[in-house]
């Protein structure tokens, strides 16, 4: 027997009627896309985890206060909240003072490493070091954002245009240049064999 797919809109309705597990289903359904989009924007797994949690706290608040209207467009709405929170976090981090501890100008927090290492974290760290993420992070911010929203969040160019406030052609152009720039970076990084 095949499990029946329940739309995001139906899950939201059931959640608002008091079924907390409906929200859990929504979070599980979209966690990967939302988290990956946040992570690629902020480039720090711990900050991304915090923003992801804050995103869902804000989503719950908006749902319970009746501010959400588009039942069948939950993912683009959630991604817009996540994107805005990531941008706010980046702005806040850029304003934070660093505490320099030595003559080389290292920040005191760069010496702290307090964490438990799980198998999942180890896998994520290996993924973090991949060349592709490094190349993506070198892209101009506008190109990087469109690439992330298109390939990692799996949004259409129409949805990206609505989310970013730009027209579709601008988004397609940014994607085109992002791919050209990625290709160039990859070609430069290839070591010729002798």
TORDRENVO-130127 format. One record per residue (C-alpha): residue number from 1; residue in one letter; x, y, z. Coordinates in Angstrom, 1 decimal, always signed. Layout:
residues N
<nr = NUM rest = A east = X north = Y up = Z>
...
END
This chain:
residues 194
<nr = 1 rest = X east = +0.0 north = +0.0 up = +0.0>
<nr = 2 rest = X east = +1.3 north = +3.4 up = -1.1>
<nr = 3 rest = X east = +1.6 north = +6.2 up = +1.5>
<nr = 4 rest = X east = -0.6 north = +9.2 up = +0.4>
<nr = 5 rest = X east = +1.1 north = +12.5 up = -0.1>
<nr = 6 rest = X east = -0.4 north = +15.4 up = +1.9>
<nr = 7 rest = X east = +0.2 north = +18.9 up = +0.5>
<nr = 8 rest = X east = +1.9 north = +21.6 up = +2.5>
<nr = 9 rest = X east = -1.3 north = +23.5 up = +2.6>
<nr = 10 rest = X east = -3.2 north = +20.6 up = +4.0>
<nr = 11 rest = X east = -0.5 north = +20.0 up = +6.6>
<nr = 12 rest = X east = -0.6 north = +23.7 up = +7.6>
<nr = 13 rest = X east = -4.4 north = +23.6 up = +8.0>
<nr = 14 rest = X east = -4.1 north = +20.5 up = +10.2>
<nr = 15 rest = X east = -1.3 north = +22.1 up = +12.3>
<nr = 16 rest = X east = -3.4 north = +25.2 up = +12.8>
<nr = 17 rest = X east = -6.2 north = +23.0 up = +14.0>
<nr = 18 rest = X east = -3.9 north = +21.7 up = +16.8>
<nr = 19 rest = X east = -2.0 north = +18.8 up = +15.3>
<nr = 20 rest = X east = +1.6 north = +19.5 up = +16.2>
<nr = 21 rest = X east = +2.9 north = +16.5 up = +14.3>
<nr = 22 rest = X east = +1.8 north = +18.2 up = +11.0>
<nr = 23 rest = X east = +4.4 north = +20.9 up = +11.5>
<nr = 24 rest = X east = +7.0 north = +18.2 up = +12.2>
<nr = 25 rest = X east = +6.2 north = +16.6 up = +8.9>
<nr = 26 rest = X east = +6.6 north = +20.0 up = +7.1>
<nr = 27 rest = X east = +10.0 north = +20.6 up = +8.8>
<nr = 28 rest = X east = +11.2 north = +17.1 up = +7.9>
<nr = 29 rest = X east = +10.0 north = +17.6 up = +4.3>
<nr = 30 rest = X east = +11.8 north = +20.9 up = +3.7>
<nr = 31 rest = X east = +14.7 north = +20.8 up = +6.2>
<nr = 32 rest = X east = +17.4 north = +19.8 up = +3.7>
<nr = 33 rest = X east = +16.5 north = +22.6 up = +1.2>
<nr = 34 rest = X east = +16.1 north = +25.3 up = +3.8>
<nr = 35 rest = X east = +19.2 north = +24.4 up = +5.9>
<nr = 36 rest = X east = +21.4 north = +24.0 up = +2.8>
<nr = 37 rest = X east = +20.3 north = +27.4 up = +1.5>
<nr = 38 rest = X east = +21.0 north = +29.0 up = +4.8>
<nr = 39 rest = X east = +24.4 north = +27.3 up = +5.1>
<nr = 40 rest = X east = +25.5 north = +28.3 up = +1.7>
<nr = 41 rest = X east = +24.6 north = +31.9 up = +2.4>
<nr = 42 rest = X east = +26.4 north = +32.2 up = +5.8>
<nr = 43 rest = X east = +29.1 north = +29.6 up = +5.2>
<nr = 44 rest = X east = +29.1 north = +28.4 up = +8.8>
<nr = 45 rest = X east = +27.4 north = +25.3 up = +9.9>
<nr = 46 rest = X east = +26.8 north = +26.4 up = +13.5>
<nr = 47 rest = X east = +25.4 north = +29.7 up = +12.5>
<nr = 48 rest = X east = +23.2 north = +28.0 up = +9.9>
<nr = 49 rest = X east = +21.8 north = +25.7 up = +12.6>
<nr = 50 rest = X east = +20.9 north = +28.6 up = +14.8>
<nr = 51 rest = X east = +19.3 north = +30.5 up = +11.9>
<nr = 52 rest = X east = +17.4 north = +27.3 up = +10.8>
<nr = 53 rest = X east = +15.9 north = +27.1 up = +14.3>
<nr = 54 rest = X east = +15.1 north = +30.8 up = +14.5>
<nr = 55 rest = X east = +13.5 north = +30.5 up = +11.1>
<nr = 56 rest = X east = +11.1 north = +27.9 up = +12.3>
<nr = 57 rest = X east = +10.4 north = +29.8 up = +15.5>
<nr = 58 rest = X east = +9.4 north = +32.8 up = +13.3>
<nr = 59 rest = X east = +7.4 north = +30.5 up = +11.0>
<nr = 60 rest = X east = +5.4 north = +29.1 up = +13.9>
<nr = 61 rest = X east = +4.8 north = +32.6 up = +15.2>
<nr = 62 rest = X east = +3.6 north = +33.8 up = +11.8>
<nr = 63 rest = X east = +1.4 north = +30.8 up = +11.4>
<nr = 64 rest = X east = -0.2 north = +31.1 up = +14.9>
<nr = 65 rest = X east = -0.8 north = +34.9 up = +14.5>
<nr = 66 rest = X east = -2.5 north = +34.3 up = +11.1>
<nr = 67 rest = X east = +0.1 north = +36.2 up = +9.0>
<nr = 68 rest = X east = +0.5 north = +33.3 up = +6.5>
<nr = 69 rest = X east = -1.9 north = +33.2 up = +3.6>
<nr = 70 rest = X east = -0.5 north = +31.2 up = +0.7>
<nr = 71 rest = X east = -1.1 north = +27.6 up = +1.8>
<nr = 72 rest = X east = +0.4 north = +26.0 up = -1.3>
<nr = 73 rest = X east = +3.6 north = +28.1 up = -1.4>
<nr = 74 rest = X east = +5.0 north = +27.2 up = +2.0>
<nr = 75 rest = X east = +8.6 north = +26.5 up = +0.8>
<nr = 76 rest = X east = +9.2 north = +29.8 up = -1.1>
<nr = 77 rest = X east = +7.7 north = +31.6 up = +1.9>
<nr = 78 rest = X east = +9.9 north = +29.7 up = +4.4>
<nr = 79 rest = X east = +12.9 north = +30.3 up = +2.2>
<nr = 80 rest = X east = +12.2 north = +34.0 up = +2.1>
<nr = 81 rest = X east = +12.2 north = +34.1 up = +5.9>
<nr = 82 rest = X east = +15.4 north = +32.0 up = +6.1>
<nr = 83 rest = X east = +17.1 north = +34.2 up = +3.5>
<nr = 84 rest = X east = +16.2 north = +37.4 up = +5.3>
<nr = 85 rest = X east = +17.4 north = +35.9 up = +8.6>
<nr = 86 rest = X east = +20.7 north = +34.8 up = +7.0>
<nr = 87 rest = X east = +21.2 north = +38.2 up = +5.5>
<nr = 88 rest = X east = +20.5 north = +39.8 up = +8.9>
<nr = 89 rest = X east = +23.0 north = +37.5 up = +10.5>
<nr = 90 rest = X east = +25.7 north = +38.3 up = +8.0>
<nr = 91 rest = X east = +25.2 north = +42.0 up = +8.6>
<nr = 92 rest = X east = +25.3 north = +41.5 up = +12.3>
<nr = 93 rest = X east = +28.5 north = +39.5 up = +12.1>
<nr = 94 rest = X east = +30.1 north = +42.2 up = +9.9>
<nr = 95 rest = X east = +29.4 north = +44.7 up = +12.7>
<nr = 96 rest = X east = +30.7 north = +42.5 up = +15.5>
<nr = 97 rest = X east = +34.1 north = +43.5 up = +16.9>
<nr = 98 rest = X east = +36.9 north = +40.9 up = +17.0>
<nr = 99 rest = X east = +39.2 north = +40.5 up = +19.9>
<nr = 100 rest = X east = +42.8 north = +40.4 up = +18.6>
<nr = 101 rest = X east = +45.0 north = +38.2 up = +20.8>
<nr = 102 rest = X east = +48.4 north = +38.1 up = +19.1>
<nr = 103 rest = X east = +50.8 north = +40.0 up = +16.8>
<nr = 104 rest = X east = +49.4 north = +38.0 up = +13.8>
<nr = 105 rest = X east = +46.0 north = +39.5 up = +14.3>
<nr = 106 rest = X east = +44.1 north = +36.3 up = +15.2>
<nr = 107 rest = X east = +40.8 north = +36.6 up = +16.9>
<nr = 108 rest = X east = +40.5 north = +34.9 up = +20.3>
<nr = 109 rest = X east = +37.5 north = +32.9 up = +19.2>
<nr = 110 rest = X east = +39.5 north = +31.2 up = +16.4>
<nr = 111 rest = X east = +41.4 north = +29.3 up = +19.1>
<nr = 112 rest = X east = +38.2 north = +27.9 up = +20.7>
<nr = 113 rest = X east = +37.0 north = +24.5 up = +19.5>
<nr = 114 rest = X east = +34.3 north = +23.2 up = +21.9>
<nr = 115 rest = X east = +32.2 north = +20.6 up = +20.2>
<nr = 116 rest = X east = +31.2 north = +17.0 up = +20.1>
<nr = 117 rest = X east = +32.0 north = +15.2 up = +16.9>
<nr = 118 rest = X east = +29.4 north = +12.8 up = +15.6>
<nr = 119 rest = X east = +29.3 north = +10.8 up = +12.4>
<nr = 120 rest = X east = +26.9 north = +13.2 up = +10.9>
<nr = 121 rest = X east = +29.1 north = +16.2 up = +11.7>
<nr = 122 rest = X east = +32.2 north = +14.4 up = +10.3>
<nr = 123 rest = X east = +30.3 north = +13.8 up = +7.0>
<nr = 124 rest = X east = +29.2 north = +17.4 up = +6.9>
<nr = 125 rest = X east = +32.8 north = +18.6 up = +7.5>
<nr = 126 rest = X east = +34.0 north = +16.5 up = +4.7>
<nr = 127 rest = X east = +31.4 north = +18.0 up = +2.5>
<nr = 128 rest = X east = +32.2 north = +21.5 up = +3.7>
<nr = 129 rest = X east = +35.8 north = +21.1 up = +2.4>
<nr = 130 rest = X east = +34.7 north = +20.2 up = -1.1>
<nr = 131 rest = X east = +36.0 north = +22.3 up = -3.9>
<nr = 132 rest = X east = +32.6 north = +23.2 up = -5.2>
<nr = 133 rest = X east = +31.5 north = +24.9 up = -2.0>
<nr = 134 rest = X east = +34.7 north = +26.9 up = -2.1>
<nr = 135 rest = X east = +34.0 north = +28.0 up = -5.7>
<nr = 136 rest = X east = +30.4 north = +28.9 up = -4.9>
<nr = 137 rest = X east = +31.6 north = +31.1 up = -2.0>
<nr = 138 rest = X east = +33.9 north = +33.0 up = -4.4>
<nr = 139 rest = X east = +31.0 north = +34.0 up = -6.7>
<nr = 140 rest = X east = +29.6 north = +37.5 up = -6.5>
<nr = 141 rest = X east = +26.8 north = +37.6 up = -3.9>
<nr = 142 rest = X east = +24.0 north = +38.1 up = -6.5>
<nr = 143 rest = X east = +25.2 north = +35.1 up = -8.5>
<nr = 144 rest = X east = +25.7 north = +33.0 up = -5.4>
<nr = 145 rest = X east = +22.2 north = +33.7 up = -4.1>
<nr = 146 rest = X east = +20.5 north = +32.7 up = -7.4>
<nr = 147 rest = X east = +22.6 north = +29.6 up = -7.8>
<nr = 148 rest = X east = +21.8 north = +28.4 up = -4.2>
<nr = 149 rest = X east = +18.1 north = +29.1 up = -4.6>
<nr = 150 rest = X east = +17.9 north = +27.4 up = -7.9>
<nr = 151 rest = X east = +20.1 north = +24.3 up = -7.3>
<nr = 152 rest = X east = +19.9 north = +23.7 up = -3.6>
<nr = 153 rest = X east = +16.5 north = +25.1 up = -2.7>
<nr = 154 rest = X east = +15.1 north = +23.9 up = -6.1>
<nr = 155 rest = X east = +13.1 north = +27.0 up = -6.7>
<nr = 156 rest = X east = +11.9 north = +28.1 up = -10.2>
<nr = 157 rest = X east = +13.3 north = +31.3 up = -11.7>
<nr = 158 rest = X east = +9.8 north = +32.9 up = -11.2>
<nr = 159 rest = X east = +10.0 north = +32.0 up = -7.4>
<nr = 160 rest = X east = +13.6 north = +33.3 up = -7.2>
<nr = 161 rest = X east = +12.5 north = +36.6 up = -8.9>
<nr = 162 rest = X east = +9.6 north = +37.0 up = -6.4>
<nr = 163 rest = X east = +11.9 north = +36.1 up = -3.4>
<nr = 164 rest = X east = +14.7 north = +38.5 up = -4.4>
<nr = 165 rest = X east = +12.6 north = +41.3 up = -5.9>
<nr = 166 rest = X east = +14.3 north = +41.2 up = -9.3>
<nr = 167 rest = X east = +12.8 north = +40.3 up = -12.7>
<nr = 168 rest = X east = +13.1 north = +36.8 up = -14.1>
<nr = 169 rest = X east = +15.6 north = +37.8 up = -16.8>
<nr = 170 rest = X east = +17.9 north = +39.3 up = -14.2>
<nr = 171 rest = X east = +17.8 north = +36.1 up = -12.2>
<nr = 172 rest = X east = +18.4 north = +33.9 up = -15.3>
<nr = 173 rest = X east = +21.3 north = +36.2 up = -16.3>
<nr = 174 rest = X east = +22.9 north = +35.9 up = -12.8>
<nr = 175 rest = X east = +22.5 north = +32.1 up = -13.0>
<nr = 176 rest = X east = +24.2 north = +32.1 up = -16.4>
<nr = 177 rest = X east = +27.1 north = +34.2 up = -15.2>
<nr = 178 rest = X east = +27.4 north = +32.1 up = -12.0>
<nr = 179 rest = X east = +27.8 north = +28.9 up = -14.1>
<nr = 180 rest = X east = +30.3 north = +30.6 up = -16.4>
<nr = 181 rest = X east = +32.3 north = +31.7 up = -13.4>
<nr = 182 rest = X east = +32.2 north = +28.3 up = -11.8>
<nr = 183 rest = X east = +33.3 north = +26.7 up = -15.0>
<nr = 184 rest = X east = +36.3 north = +29.1 up = -15.2>
<nr = 185 rest = X east = +37.3 north = +28.5 up = -11.6>
<nr = 186 rest = X east = +37.1 north = +24.7 up = -12.0>
<nr = 187 rest = X east = +39.2 north = +24.9 up = -15.2>
<nr = 188 rest = X east = +41.8 north = +27.0 up = -13.4>
<nr = 189 rest = X east = +42.0 north = +24.5 up = -10.5>
<nr = 190 rest = X east = +42.7 north = +21.5 up = -12.7>
<nr = 191 rest = X east = +46.3 north = +20.4 up = -12.4>
<nr = 192 rest = X east = +47.6 north = +19.2 up = -15.8>
<nr = 193 rest = X east = +49.0 north = +15.6 up = -15.8>
<nr = 194 rest = X east = +52.5 north = +15.1 up = -17.2>
END
